[in-house]
Amino acid sequence: MTHDTHSKTLGYLLWIFGFTGAHRFYYGKPVTGTIWFFTLGLLGIGWIIDLFLIPSMDREADRRFVGGDANYSVAWLLLTFLGLFGAHRMYIGKWISGVIYLLTGGLFLLGVLYDFWTLNAQISERNHGRGQAA
């Protein structure tokens, strides 16, 4: 059974900043997200193409990641805007590391970068461990 774990609306909002790779990180594509970040969306060409690829990236993410009580979109918004303070970690129940992020600026931004690569897996693991919401 496929859960709607990721939002197309949020994907398109992140696409606006797509030259940074934000939407690719959100959909669980950290390698290409990093490439987009360092090449400004493949000089804008990949960014434009992604406008049409978001629905398929959304479907793939919905199949790949486990749904549950931790909402991917909420966690990604917290990481994107408050990651430096560990808000996303606190949201998914990682209070100790969340407080460490709060006190160290997201572990001097290296922890925030790590979470851009792994947040989907962290949420999926949490949701799988706690059971799936109905």
Summary of the structure (lengths in Angstrom):
residues: 134
radius of gyration: 14.5
end to end distance: 11.5
largest distance: 42.5
contacts: 420
relative contact order: 0.15
helix: 78%
strand: 0%
